[in-house]
Amino acid sequence: MCRSVQSYAWGTADYLHSVIEPLTGSWPVPTMAMGAGATCVRRWREQYGEFMADEPTKWSELRTQARPTTAFTVTRHISRVAAIFDAAPIGVGVWSMDGELLHANPVLCDLLAGARSELVGRLFEEFIRLDEAAGIRNLVRDLWLGTRNYFECDFRCTRPSGREHWVRTYVSPVYGPGGEPEYLVSHIFSFGRRGSEEDMTSRLTNDTPVMLWVTDEHGIPRSGNKKSFEFLGLPPSSSELRRALFERIHPEDYESARAGLIEHIRRREAFEFTARSRRADGEWRWLHHRAEPIRGEDGSFEGYAGASFDVTDAEQMRRELDEIRRLFQSVTDAGPIAVLRTDAAGNVTYANGRWADILDDPEARLRETSWRSILVPEHVEEIIRRSLESIESGEPFVMRVRAVDPMKLAPNSSGLGSGQYWGELRVAPVFDEDGNHDGFVATLTDVSSEVAADTRADRLARVLDAGSDFLLIAERNGAISYVNDAALETLGVRPADSLAGRETPYFLMDVLDADSFEFFHEVVEPVLVEAGIWRGELTLRDRSGSLIPVSALILAQPNEAGRVDSISIVARDITDLKDAERRMRELATHDYLTGLPNRVLLYDRLEQALARFHRHQRPVALMYLDLDRFKPVNDEFGHHVGDAVLCQISDRIHAIIRETDTAARIGGDEFAVLVEGVEDLGSLELVASRLIEAISAPIQVDELIASVGVSIGVVIANEHCAEADALMALADSAMYEAKAKGRGRYELVIPNGGLRHPSGGAFRE
């Protein structure tokens, strides 16, 4: 129950109590002190232990049981409190503990569409759902025993038109001087559609894409939303959430997070951590858990409210990026280019190992020194000027400089001195996430040692040959000049210098599929010319012609004039990742048990069908199916038999409907069928009748025979109702009417149609 309704309910009750107490000498309180409650329970168990063992089948049978009598009499005080109840703007009913209506205020009389004289004496059980009678009987017994201070249930009212209207009522006992319940008071605070207050809270809780849970004061999960139970593969009523949610964490991740988690719980502080957890299908998923303390109105700590987010994709991407970063850091460290990173003040914060070769000093340490120390003074002013321009434009710049080893002798005035050399300096500005200048990245190439650089590049290539990633180098005309062993073995591509029995070299178009090749020309090439680097996904063809999705990094290699001479491609096979993505999409849109589309996919197709209805007047009908007698199958034979029954029922539905129709499982034992293009109402009735007949046939699971039925609500879209939610609500309402009329039948609705069918189903407004 949402907090706003609770506050209003108890606030109204407090007001009534303050007025009634002086009149009656007792409180009709919805709560009872623990001491009095315990005394009442002990007295009841001592005197009526036999009654507790003999459970009646109906609430009305409670009237035949003996109960203690007191001097407190309801009839003596009913005239005093009636005026107060009659003035209340809510529906109030006074009931005997046997469930007989003693008094109804005007609001309740209006809700029940009857005069008070006609209503007094009727039993509470006449206004509840038959399938809830047993549960409500137990709730009433809890009130008698003092183990519960109120309960809520659905209450059947009557609209002025005579149609049923279900609302929520809250029932609390009134205790006499002896501390025992003497009569019951029911309150109806909201007169809207049944469940309207709970629907939004339920949707926010259960339809959210994250797992929500609540713990006790020890940090142990006690309850969770539907997403939590679906992830763990548990039924919503399961008590295994405590054991399953955190005990399925990967041992390695749990050990790393355990100490900090215990400390946060000890301090009753918010906590968060990321760890792998085993999903119901056995797959390890990365979950990020966050929890905030829950405190009562008095500030006392009650536990945690937490959420768990599936961050597997982000974690995998982060790890891939880390791996690529490590790969290119190793390339940078082992490559022929000296790379430097400075802060905004010009101090060196990173320098790769190539500087040791350029400066001819194995012990070179450039960090925390100024970039000016490695260049001759004549270049400093120009570099500063061009650096300021690059900050404004965001573009890198290139220039030739004379560099010097700061650990050796300074240059003399005659030209190149000891420790000096010519290098090609490339400088690019770096900006933080807010767009503020954060320093520079600079590369310096010793143009006098190109041969040595080529040798080191060959060594790097040999290292990359041992990897599983594909490495290719393509020249300006697209001809492939280098491939590593992985590309040679999987893609079957040979470099131009090792061709045997082939007149023309391999080109990029021989490796990329048609769509990727077109994308390369239209998108990738302009980016390489402009930025020199591109990251993204492409599709390669292997030697057999099969397609391989890859995550690719492409680097442009420009010449001295700045034109791209060649490109280097590092590509990783992500077939498994794509398969996992497809599986995730399938799980997100299909029921895991039956394989039928779920509510999400049904709504998507229903919206598309209604769009066609609006454009082309293509007929649309929606059937809402709810199984009859399915719960006894689960209770008697177990959930594994129930699951098998649901699977066979989904197969029977598929056998009845057309291939163009959509059958979906939208709840535990609820299904829906979307039908398009059928203008003949008789055809829809035939489909509904055949579904009832097929589903009602006995179902064999191993050696067991299960029998279920189905009630169906059918609605046809027209100009009066052509919205998905409205159609679903009408179909659901029609299904409940079919159940109310005996089950195993259908009710067919044409909004504002006013038709009635003479046989098994009915057209109704």
N, C-alpha and C positions, 0 to 999 in steps of 0.2 A: 504494500500500500504506500502510495507516495506520501511524503512528509506533510505536504499542504493539506491533504485530506485528513491525515492523522491529527494534525494540530487543530483543525476545525472540529473534528469529531470529539476529541477530548475536551476542547474548550467549551463546546456546547454542553457536554456531559457535566463539566464542572459547574457551569451556570445552573443547570437543572438541580444538581446536588445541593448547591447552596440554598436553593429555594425550598426543596422538598424536605431537607433534613429537619427543620423545625416542625413541619407538619406531621411527619411520620415517626420521628424519633429514631430513624435508622437511615443509613446512607445507601442509595442504589449505586454504589461505587463500582466502576469497572475494574478496580484493582483491590486487593485484599492484603493486609499486613501479613508478613511471613509467619508470625507467631500464631495469629488467629487461623490462618490457612492450615498450618500444620495441625493445630488442635482439631479443626473441623475434619481433616482427613483421618486423623487417628480415631476420632469418635465414630465416623462413618464406617471405617473398616472394622472396628470392634463390633458395631451393632448390625452391619449389613454386609459382612464378608460373603455370605451366601448369595446375596443379590448380585454382587460383583462377578461371581463365577458364572451365574446364569444370564448370559447376554440375550436380551430380547431382540427379536428380528425387526421391530419397528419402534420408532420413538413413542408412538401412542401406547405401546405395551408398557412403557414406564409407568403409566397411570395405574396399572394393576399391581405395581410393586408397593410394598409398605414403605413409608418413609416417616421420619420423626415429625411429630406435630408440635407446634409452639403456639404461644398466645398471640403471636403476630399474625394477623389475618389480612389478606389482600383486599377483600371486599370492604373492610372497614375503612380503608384509606383510599380506595380507588376514586371516590368522589372528590377527595381533597386534591389529589395530584392530577386529576383529569383536566382541570382548567389550565394547569401549567403546560401539560403535554399538548392540549388543543391549541395553545397560542404559539407553539414552536413552529418555525418555518421548515421543519423537516418531517419526514414520515415516521411516526412513533407508534409502536404497538406494545401492549402489555400482555404477557402470556403467563399462564400458569406453568409450573415446573413440569406439568404433564404435557405441555405443548398446546394448550387450549387458549384461544384468543379471548382475553378479558375486556380489553378496551382498545379502540383504534381512534387516533386523532383525525381531524378532518383531512389533513394531507394524505395520510395513509388510506383513508376511505376513497379519496380521489384516485390514488394510484391503483387501488383494487377495484375501482368502478362499482362500488356498492355502498349501500347505507350501513350505518354502524349496527343497526338491529339485525341486518342480514349477515354481517360478518362475525359478530360476537358468537363464540362457541365453535368456530371452525378451527381445525388443527393446523399447526405450523407445517406439518409434513405435506399438506395439500399444496403449498406454495414453493416447494423445492423440487429439484430434479430427482427423478427416481434413482439414477445411478449414483447420486451423492447421499442418499438416505443413510446408508450404513456409516459413512464417515461423519455425518452430522450427528448421528446417534451417539457416536463415541465422543464427539465434542461436547454434547450436552452432559454426558456422564462425567467428563472432566470438570465441568462447571459444578456438578453436584459434589464431586470429591474435593473440590478446591484446588485442583492441580492446574487449572486454567482460569483466567479472569475475563476472557471474552473470546468470541470467534466471529468469523465473517463467512458469508456464503451468498450464492445467487438466489434471488427472490423473484418469483413470478408475479408481475403486475399485469394490468389490462389497460390497453389504450382505449380512448373513447370509441374507436372504430371496432373494438372487440378483439383486436389482435393482441397476442402475447407481447410483453415487454419485460425483459429481464434486467434487474438492477442489482446493486450490491447492498446488502444489509449487514449491520454489525450488532451482535447480540451479546448482552452482558447481564450478569445476575444481580439481583438486589438481595442483600443479606439482612436477616432479621436480627433481633437482639442476641440470639444464641450463636451468632456467627455462621449460620447455615443459610444457603440460598432459599428464598421464599418464592420469588417469581422472576421472570425475565423481562427485559426491556429491549426491543429491537429499534434501531435507528437507521433511516435511509437518508444519507446526506446528499447524494447526487442522483438525479433522475434521468441522466443521459443514457446512451447506449451501453449495454453491458460491457464491462471491461474497458470503457473509454479512458478512465484514469490510468489503469494498469497498462494499457496497450503501449503508450508512449514510453513508459519506464521499461517495459519488457523489451521493446524494440531497441531502445538505447543500450540496454544491457546485453541482449542476446543477438541482435543483428549487427553489433559492432564487429569489425574485422580483427579485433585483438582479444586476447584472453583476459578476463577480469576475475578477480578472486578476493576473498576476505579471509583473514586469519584470526586466530585467537590471540591472547596476550603473549603467547609463547612463540608467535610467528608461524604457527602450523595452519596451513590452509584448511578451512572448514566448509566453504561454499564457493561456487564459481558460476560463471555464465555458460551458455550453451557452447560457445567456442572452446572453453577450457575442456569440457567433457568430450567434444568432438576430437580435439587434438589427442587426447589420451585414449580415445576409443571406448569411453565409458558411457553408460546410460545416465541421463541427467539426475536420476534418483540415486545414483551410486554413492556409497559412503567411502569410496576408495580415493577421493580427491586428495585427502591428507597424505596418503601413502604415495600416490602416483605422481603428483605435480613436481615435487622436488626430489623424489627418490629416483626418478628417471634421468636425472642429470648425469652427464658423462663423468666418470670418477675423476679423471684428470682435472676437469673444469671445476668440479665440486671442491676438490682439495685446495685449489688455488683461491676459491672464493669463500671457503668455509670460515676461516678465522675472522675475516672482516665482517661477514654476515652475522656471526654470533655476537661480535662486539656491538654492532649497530642495534641488534635486537635487545641486547642487555641494556644499552643506553636508551632504548625506545626511540631511536632516531630513524629518519627515512633512509632507505637503502636502495641500491641498484647494482646489478651485475649482469654480465653476459656469459652464457654457457650453452653447451650443446645438450639437447634433450631428445630422447627417443620418442618419435611420434607413433601413433597407433599402427601405422603400416611398417614400422621397424626402421624408418629412415631417421638419421640424426639430423636435427634442425637446430640452428643457432637461435636462441631466444634471449631477448633483453628483458630482464625483470626489473620493475620499478615499484616501490611501495611507499606509501605515506601513512603515518600513524593516524589512528582513529581515536578520538577522545569524546567522552560523554559530555553531557551538559555541565557536569560539575568539574570538568577538566581531567577526569580519570582516564588512564590509558586503557583502551579496550581491545586493541589489536591493530592490524594493518589492512588498508585497502590497496590492492596491487593490480598491476597490469603486466602482461607478458606480450612482447611484440616479436613476431617472426622476422628476424633480420638476416636470414640465411643468404639471400641474394646480395645484400649489402656487405655481409661478412666475406662472402666469396669474392665479390668485386674488390673489396679492400685487400684481400690476400693476393688476388691477381695483380692489383696495382703495386702492392709491396714487392711481389716477385719481379714484375717488370722494372720497378724502381731499382731493385737490387741488381737485376740483370744489366740495366743501363749504367748503374753506378760502377759495376765491374767493367763494363765496356769503357766507361769514362776513365777509370783508373788504369786500365791496361791499354787504352787506345793511344793513338799518335797525337792527340790534342791535349794541351794543358788547359784545364778548366779552373776558373777562379770565381769565388762568390764573395762579394763585399756587402757591408751594411750601408745605410744611407750616408754615413760619415766617411766612407772610403776605406774602412778597416777590413782586412781579409778575414772572412769567417770560415772559408773552406778552400782548400787547394788540393787537387788530386795528385797522385803520385807522378804524373808526367813531368811536373816541375823539377823533380830531382834530376831527370835526364837532361832537360833543357838547360838547367843551371849547372849541370855537371857537378852536382853536389848531392850524394846519396843521403846526407843528413839534413837536407834543406827543410826548414820549418818556416812557412810563410804566414801561418795564422797569427792574428793580432798584430800584424805589421801593416803598413800602408802600401797601397798599390803603387804609389809614386816611387817607392824604393827599388822597384824592378825595372823602371823606365828611365831613360836619360832625360834630363830636365827640359830639353828643347821640345819634347812632345807633350809635356804636362798641360800647357795652356790650351793647345788645340783639343786635347782629350776632354778637358773640362768644358770647353765650349760645346763640343759635339755631344757630350753627355747631357748637358742642360737641354739641348735641342731634342735629344732622344726621349727625355722625360716628358717634354711637351707633346711630342708626336706619338710616343709609345713605340717607336720603331727602333730596331738595332742599327748599328753602324759598324763599318769595317775600315781599317786603315793599317798601313805598314808602319812599324816602329822599330827602334833599336832598343833592345832589352839588355839588362845587366844583372849579373848575379850579385845581390847585395852583400854577400859574404866575402866577395873578392875585391880586388883593387878597383877604385873608381876609374871611369874612363878619362883619358887625357884629351887635350885639345886637338890632337892630330887626326882624330877619326876613331875607328873602333879600338877600344882598349881591351885590357885583359878582362875576360868574363863577359864580353859583349857579343851579340849576334842579332841578326835580322829576324823579325817574326811578323806574322800576320795576326793582328789583334781584331777580334770580333767582340763587340760589347752590346748587351741587351739589357734594358731597364727591367726591374722587377717591382711589382706592385702587390700590396696585400689585398685582402678581400674587400676592404672599404675603398680601394682605389688609391691609397696613399703610397708614395714612392718608398720602397723598402731596400734599395740597393741595386747592384748590378751583377750580372753573370757575364764573365769574360772568358774568351778562349784565346790562347796564344799558340800559334803554330810556328815551329822553327822551319822555315822554308829551305834551309840549307841541309836538312837531314831527311829529305823525302824518302830516300832508299831505306834508311833505318826505320822510318815510320811504316813503310810498306811491309817490312819484315815483321814488325810487331803486329800489324793488321793480319798477316797470314797466321801468326800464332793465335790471335784471337779467333780467327775463323776455325782453326783446328779445335779450339775449345768448344766453339758453338756446334761443330760437327757432331760432338758427342751428345748433344741435347736432343730432346724429342720435338722441339719447336722447329717449324720450317723457316729456313733462312734463304732468301733469294736476293740477288743483285741484278737489276735490269738496266740496260743502257738507255740513252736518250731515245733511240728508235724503238724501244720495247723489247729488244733481244735480251734474253737471259744470259748473263755472263758468269754467274756463280750460283751454285746451290749447295747446301750442306747435305750430309748423308741422309737425314730424315726426309728432306724434300726429294732427293734422288730415289729413295726406296719407295715412298708412298705415292708421290706425284708422277714418278717416272720421267722427270725432266732432267736433261743433261745440259751442262753449260756449253757454249759455242766451241770452246777449245777442246772438248772431249767428244764431239759428235762422231759417231761411227755409222756409216750407211744412211745418213740423212743429209739431203741436199741443202736444206734451209735450217737455220737455228730455231730453237724454241723461243716463242714470244709470250708476253703476258696473256694474250688472248688464248694461248694453248693451256693456260693454268686456270684462269678465271672463268666462271660460267658466264653466259651471255648477259644476264642482268648486272652482275658485278662488274663486268668489263665496261658496260655502258655507264654505270655509276662511277667507275674509276675515271673515265674521260670527262664526265660532266661535273663531278664534285671533287674527287680526290686531287686530280692534277692541278686545278686552280689553287687549292689550299697549299699544296707542296710548293708551288711557285711563289705564293705569297708568304707562307709561314715556315716552310721547310720541313714540316712534320705533320702527320695525320694519324689519328687513332680511330678505330671503329671496327665494324664487322663486315666481312666479305665471305664469299662462297668460292671454294676451289674445287677443281675436278681431279680425282685421283687417276691412276693409270688405267683403271677399268671404266672410267666415266662416271663413277658415283660422285655425289656432291658431298663436300666436307665444309661445314660452317666453321669459320675461324675468327678469332679476335686478333686483329692485325695492327702492327705499328710500322708506319712507313716513314723513312727519313730521306730527304732530298740531299744529294751531293752536288753542290754547285762548283763551277770552275772559277778561274780568277776573274772572269767578266761578270760573275754572278748568275750565269745561266745554269740550269739544272743539267748536269752531265749524266747522272745515274741516280738510281734510287735503291735503297736497301729495305727489304721487307722481312719483318719477323712476325710469323703467324703461328698461333696456337690453336690446335683442334679443340673446339668447344661443343662437339657432338653430344657428349654426356650432359653438358649444361643445357643445351637446347631441348634434349629429351626430358630433362627434369622440368624445364619450363612448360613443356607441353603437358606433362603429367599434372603440374600444378594448375594449369588452366582447366584441365579435365576435372580435377578434384573441386575446383572452384565453381564449376557450372553443372556438375553431375552428382547424383546421389551415390555415395560410396558403396552402399549395399546392393542396390538394384541396377545401378548403371544408368537409370533414367535421368533426364534433365531435372535439376533441382528448381527451387522457387526462383532463384536469380535468372536462370536461363528461360524459365517459363515466362516471367515478366518481360524479358527482352523480346521474345517471340510474340507475346501478346501485344506489346507496344507496336511492333512492326505490322502485325495483322490489323490492328486498329488504324494505323496510318494508311494501309491499303483500303480499309473500309471507308475512311474519310475521302480518299482520292478517287477511288473507283467503285465505291459502294459494294465491295466484295464482302459477302456475308461472313460474320464471325460469331461463333458460339463457344461457350466455356462450360465444361462439366466439372463439378466438384464432387469427388468420391470420398466417402468416409466408411471404413469397414465396420460391419456389425459383428459383435461377439468375438472381436480379435483379442481383447484383453484376457479372457479366460484361456485362450490358446497359450499365451505367454505364461500365465500363472500356473497352468496345469502341466504343460510340456517343457517349459523353459524358453529362454530368449533365443537359443540356437534354432529351435523349431519355428519360433515366430519369425526369425529372419528368413528361414527357408520358405515359409508360407508367403512372406512379402515378395520374395523373388519369383515364386511361381505365379503370384497374382499379377506382377508386372509383366510377365510373359503372356498371360491370358489377355491383359489389356492390349498389348501389342498385337496379338493375333486378331483382335476385333477391329481395331481402328485402321485407317488408311496410312500409307507411308508418309503422306503429306501432312497428317495430323501430328500433334505433339502430345505425348504422354509424359507426365512429370510426377515425381514424388515430392510433396511439399510439406510433409510432416511425418510423424511416426507411422500412423496407419491411414494417412490422407494422401490422395492422389488427385490429379487434375488432367483433363484432356482438352486440348485446344483444337477446335474444328473450324476450317475455313472453306468457303465456297459452297456450302450446303444451304440451298434456299428452301428445300422441302422439309417442313416440320416433321412429317412422317418419318423421313430418313433419320432425323435426330432421335426421335422416339425409338426407332428400331435399334439404333446404336446403343442407347441407354438400356433398353430391354435386354439386348444381347450381352451387355456388360454385366448386368445383374445376374443373368442366367449363368454366364461363364464363371463368374467369381463365386457364386453360391455352390457350384459343384464341389464335392469332397476333394480335399487335397491330401495326398499321401506324402509323408516325410519319413523315410526309412520304413519302420513297421507301424507308424502311427498314422491315424486318419484325423485330419482337422477339418472342421466345417465353419466357415464364416459367411457373412453376407455383406451387402453393400447398400448404402443409401446415397442417392445421387441428386444433386441440385444442378439444373441446367438453365443457363441464361443466354439470351440472344441479344447481341448489340443492335441498337437502333438509334434514331436521332435523339431519343430521350436519355439514353445511357450508352456512352461510347468511350468511357475511361477505364483504364485497367483496374484501379483500386475499386471503383464502383462495381464493375462486373464481378470481380472476385468476391466482394461483400454480398452481392445479390445471390451469387451461386452458393456461397457458404450458408446464407439464410435459407435458401431453398432446400439445401441438404438437411439442415436441422428440422425443417418442416416435414421433410420426408421421414426422418427418424421419428418425429412426434406422431406421425400418422401410422406407425406400425413397422417402419424399417423395411428393408428389402424392396424398395420402390424408388421412384424418382419424382421430382417436382420440376416442371419446366416453366421458366419465367420469361415473359415478353414484357419489358418495362412499359407500363401504361397500356398494356395490350388488352387486359380484361377478358381473356379467353379461358375457357375451361375444357379440358379433354375428358371424354366420358370413361376412359379405361384406366390403365395402371398408373399413369402420371397425370399431371394437371398443368394447363397453361394458367398463369395467374398474374395479377398485376403486381 
